[in-house]
Amino acid sequence: MNNNVLSCIMAYYPGKEFKTVCDIIARQTTFLLIIDNSPDCSLTTSDFLMPDNAIIVSNKNNGAVAGALNIGLELAIFKKFDYLQIFDQDTMLPPNLTESLIKNIQARANAAIISPRFINSSTNFPGRVLAYTSKWWVKSYWPKNNIGIIDALFTISSASIIDIKKLPENTYYDRKLYIDGCDVDFCLHLQNLGFDILVDTSNCVYHGIGSRKKGGGRWSATNYSPFRKQLGAKNRIIVWRRYITKYPGFIINDCFVFTLDIARTIMFEEEKFAKIKAIFIGIYQGMQEKEIHHRNYIIK
């Protein structure tokens, strides 16, 4: 590989497939940063044979997903890598993914992020890509096959590549959002600054979102815990308030998706009363958040 790429994979008590994922990534990258987000820092080099170009950093789940992503960003910037590629521990990727994505992001001068399309590994359905067509209108794609490059409103972080050279100074993931919505917020922030977010449907990865049951449908229940339901609702409201004047079409679309999630929680999930209560607590917390326009990107 001729490109200078830092790959960052987040680990939280990873399963048996983790070594395989790390090996595939390591063969495609300059350096692999494994961030152990397990609170007890339980992942060690004795757990699996480390690739020669890899290192483990313990984060103790500080800042959760956003905190781990910021470690990757900070190292990529400090060590002057050209690109940062991000992975979740359960993402299965094909060979040559990194090189192919970089080739396509280099062809678009204003692109800051590119990612492949993904198949949900639990449901075997393609993941949704939301394209920004106008201020008041967005379009959903569910790409099963290669339909070219999609100018997306945002994309999931796993397997995505960030062009480090294009990032404005002090542009990090918002640590206040912890997990859900931090990738959406990051992309919308860059969109608002005039950068492009791309989804390359010629490349595909398998990635799980939520704790969906095997064989579930496209809109099957996520089965998140009450805490994740509360955090997700809170962060959704914060992102809505932050971008309501810039991307009202997205907010309207996401209101529908949020309503659908509440409905399927009531109909299909266990602990439904606890989860519905958590959702409404999260909505209240999101509405009460005062520093809505404060962007806590700078790592302390």
VENBEL-V952961 format. One record per residue. PSI is psi in whole degrees, 0 to 359 (999 if undefined). Layout:
PSI + PSI
This chain:
131 + 342 + 148 + 97 + 130 + 123 + 140 + 122 + 133 + 132 + 131 + 93 + 61 + 158 + 192 + 334 + 354 + 317 + 317 + 315 + 314 + 320 + 318 + 317 + 315 + 327 + 346 + 359 + 165 + 314 + 140 + 119 + 115 + 115 + 112 + 106 + 7 + 130 + 329 + 9 + 50 + 346 + 122 + 169 + 344 + 348 + 331 + 161 + 112 + 140 + 152 + 331 + 35 + 156 + 149 + 131 + 130 + 130 + 346 + 28 + 25 + 113 + 5 + 224 + 314 + 321 + 317 + 318 + 323 + 329 + 316 + 316 + 316 + 318 + 319 + 320 + 314 + 320 + 4 + 42 + 151 + 324 + 151 + 125 + 135 + 139 + 144 + 160 + 341 + 10 + 121 + 128 + 154 + 164 + 152 + 13 + 312 + 312 + 319 + 317 + 319 + 320 + 320 + 328 + 330 + 337 + 351 + 108 + 330 + 10 + 128 + 330 + 140 + 144 + 161 + 166 + 163 + 153 + 130 + 119 + 343 + 316 + 342 + 19 + 150 + 147 + 156 + 140 + 124 + 118 + 140 + 109 + 327 + 176 + 327 + 6 + 133 + 158 + 135 + 134 + 146 + 71 + 114 + 335 + 183 + 116 + 21 + 199 + 129 + 129 + 101 + 158 + 322 + 172 + 159 + 154 + 326 + 129 + 0 + 155 + 130 + 129 + 102 + 325 + 337 + 347 + 132 + 157 + 142 + 37 + 105 + 174 + 145 + 110 + 337 + 335 + 345 + 289 + 275 + 128 + 348 + 328 + 321 + 313 + 318 + 315 + 316 + 324 + 315 + 321 + 316 + 337 + 0 + 8 + 160 + 144 + 123 + 145 + 119 + 102 + 357 + 346 + 144 + 140 + 162 + 127 + 137 + 134 + 123 + 184 + 53 + 148 + 146 + 132 + 6 + 166 + 180 + 320 + 29 + 158 + 144 + 332 + 33 + 159 + 163 + 322 + 315 + 326 + 317 + 313 + 318 + 319 + 316 + 311 + 325 + 315 + 319 + 313 + 319 + 311 + 326 + 328 + 14 + 324 + 339 + 319 + 63 + 329 + 319 + 318 + 316 + 314 + 318 + 332 + 318 + 315 + 320 + 317 + 319 + 319 + 320 + 317 + 315 + 336 + 315 + 320 + 326 + 344 + 155 + 164 + 36 + 322 + 318 + 323 + 320 + 319 + 316 + 321 + 314 + 329 + 318 + 320 + 315 + 315 + 321 + 323 + 332 + 348 + 125 + 319 + 58 + 330 + 0 + 127 + 106 + 69 + 325 + 127 + 128 + 999
